[in-house]
């Protein structure tokens, strides 16, 4: 139990660091709000290793802390709305067992943007947010794919290292959920 709490704390810290690093990277397009979604890597690791409840906790904690430390009420509200919807969709995709980590990550990127659009339309009553949908869906697809490919490669390499160093013969994924 102590190991799990410690590792979840490290994942929250990693997600926060990735969010902060992302804010430092000049990644601007003509459409505001497009980001790489680096923190989603830590959320996906949590989802695969521990499950949806822990991933939800890490995600919401990261969004809350980043909002308090570096954001404002609007950035927090947009982020939490996208984060909750993307978390629900990623968990659904994962537990359906029909999607790879790449598919789960892409779904997370796309639905994070959809959640933000829904929030913007409902909260601000501005239907013009709907014009962002094609661009944000494309950006969610691309950034979700990049994060998914990154995690696939990390899993493959760490898995290979673990097998060689321990002499394991089985095909055991680093992202396998803990049973305790």
C-alpha positions in Angstrom: 0.0 0.0 0.0 2.8 2.4 0.9 4.5 1.7 -2.5 1.3 2.4 -4.3 0.7 5.8 -2.6 4.3 6.7 -3.2 4.2 5.8 -6.8 0.9 7.7 -7.3 2.5 10.7 -5.7 5.4 10.4 -8.2 2.9 10.2 -11.0 1.2 13.3 -9.9 4.5 15.1 -9.7 5.5 13.8 -13.1 2.2 15.0 -14.6 2.7 18.4 -13.1 6.2 18.6 -14.4 5.1 17.6 -17.8 2.3 20.2 -17.7 4.8 22.9 -16.7 7.3 21.9 -19.3 4.6 22.0 -21.9 3.7 25.5 -20.9 7.3 26.5 -21.5 7.4 25.0 -25.1 6.4 27.6 -27.7 3.8 25.5 -29.4 1.4 28.1 -30.9 -0.9 27.9 -33.9 -3.6 30.3 -35.1 -6.1 28.5 -32.9 -5.7 29.0 -29.1 -5.8 26.1 -26.8 -3.8 23.5 -28.8 -1.3 21.7 -26.6 0.8 18.6 -26.8 -0.9 16.9 -23.8 2.4 15.7 -22.3 0.8 15.2 -18.9 -1.5 12.6 -20.5 1.5 10.2 -20.5 1.5 10.1 -16.7 -2.3 9.6 -16.7 -2.1 6.7 -19.1 0.7 5.1 -17.1 -1.5 5.3 -14.1 -4.5 4.0 -15.9 -2.6 1.0 -17.2 -0.8 0.2 -14.0 -3.5 0.9 -11.4 -6.9 1.4 -13.0 -9.4 4.2 -13.6 -9.9 5.3 -10.0 -6.2 6.0 -9.4 -5.9 7.6 -12.9 -8.9 9.8 -12.2 -7.3 10.8 -8.8 -3.9 11.7 -10.5 -5.6 13.6 -13.3 -7.9 15.7 -11.1 -5.1 16.4 -8.6 -2.8 17.5 -11.3 -5.5 19.8 -12.9 -6.4 21.3 -9.5 -2.8 21.9 -8.4 -1.8 23.4 -11.8 -4.9 25.6 -11.8 -4.0 26.9 -8.3 -0.3 27.4 -9.0 -0.3 28.6 -12.6 -3.8 29.1 -14.0 -7.0 31.0 -13.4 -10.6 29.9 -12.9 -11.3 29.6 -16.6 -8.2 27.5 -17.4 -9.1 25.3 -14.5 -12.7 24.9 -15.7 -11.8 24.1 -19.3 -9.1 21.7 -18.2 -11.2 19.8 -15.7 -14.1 19.5 -18.1 -11.8 18.1 -20.8 -9.9 16.0 -18.3 -13.0 14.3 -16.8 -14.5 13.4 -20.2 -11.2 12.2 -21.6 -10.6 10.1 -18.5 -14.0 8.4 -18.8 -13.5 7.7 -22.5 -9.9 6.3 -22.0 -11.1 4.0 -19.2 -14.0 2.8 -21.4 -11.6 2.1 -24.3 -9.1 0.4 -22.1 -11.6 -1.9 -20.4 -13.3 -2.8 -23.7 -10.0 -4.5 -24.6 -10.4 -3.6 -28.2 -7.9 -0.7 -28.3 -4.1 -0.5 -28.0 -2.4 2.1 -25.9 -2.2 4.2 -29.1 -6.0 4.0 -29.5 -6.7 4.8 -25.9 -4.3 7.8 -26.1 -5.8 9.2 -29.3 -9.3 8.9 -27.8 -8.1 10.8 -24.7 -6.7 13.6 -26.8 -9.8 13.9 -29.0 -12.3 13.7 -26.1 -10.3 16.2 -24.0 -10.9 18.7 -26.7 -14.5 17.7 -27.1 -15.1 18.2 -23.3 -13.6 21.7 -23.5 -15.8 22.6 -26.5 -18.9 21.4 -24.7 -17.9 23.4 -21.6 -17.3 26.5 -23.6 -20.6 26.3 -25.4 -22.6 25.6 -22.3 -20.8 27.9 -19.8 -20.3 30.9 -22.1 -23.3 30.3 -24.4 -21.1 31.0 -27.4 -21.9 28.6 -30.3 -18.8 29.9 -32.2 -16.8 27.4 -30.1 -18.2 24.8 -32.4 -16.1 26.1 -35.3 -13.0 24.9 -33.4 -14.2 21.3 -33.6 -12.4 20.2 -36.8 -9.1 21.8 -35.8 -9.3 20.5 -32.2 -10.3 17.0 -33.3 -7.3 16.9 -35.7 -4.9 18.2 -33.0 -6.3 15.7 -30.5 -5.7 12.9 -33.0 -2.1 14.0 -33.7 -1.1 14.8 -30.2 -2.9 11.7 -28.8 -1.0 9.5 -31.4 2.3 11.1 -30.4 1.8 10.4 -26.7 0.5 6.9 -27.5 3.6 6.1 -29.7 5.9 7.5 -27.0 4.3 5.3 -24.3 4.3 2.2 -26.6 8.1 2.7 -27.2 8.8 3.3 -23.5 6.8 0.2 -22.6 8.6 -1.9 -25.2 12.1 -0.7 -24.1 11.6 -0.9 -20.4 9.9 -4.3 -20.9 12.9 -5.5 -22.9 15.3 -4.2 -20.2 13.4 -5.8 -17.4 13.3 -9.2 -19.2 17.0 -9.1 -20.0 18.1 -8.0 -16.5 15.9 -10.4 -14.6 16.0 -13.3 -17.0 12.2 -13.3 -17.3 10.8 -15.3 -20.3 7.2 -14.2 -20.1 5.8 -11.3 -22.0 5.0 -9.0 -19.0 4.1 -5.4 -19.7 5.3 -2.6 -17.5 1.8 -1.2 -17.7 0.1 -4.3 -16.3 -2.2 -3.3 -13.5 -1.2 -4.1 -10.0 -3.3 -6.7 -8.2 -2.9 -5.5 -4.6 
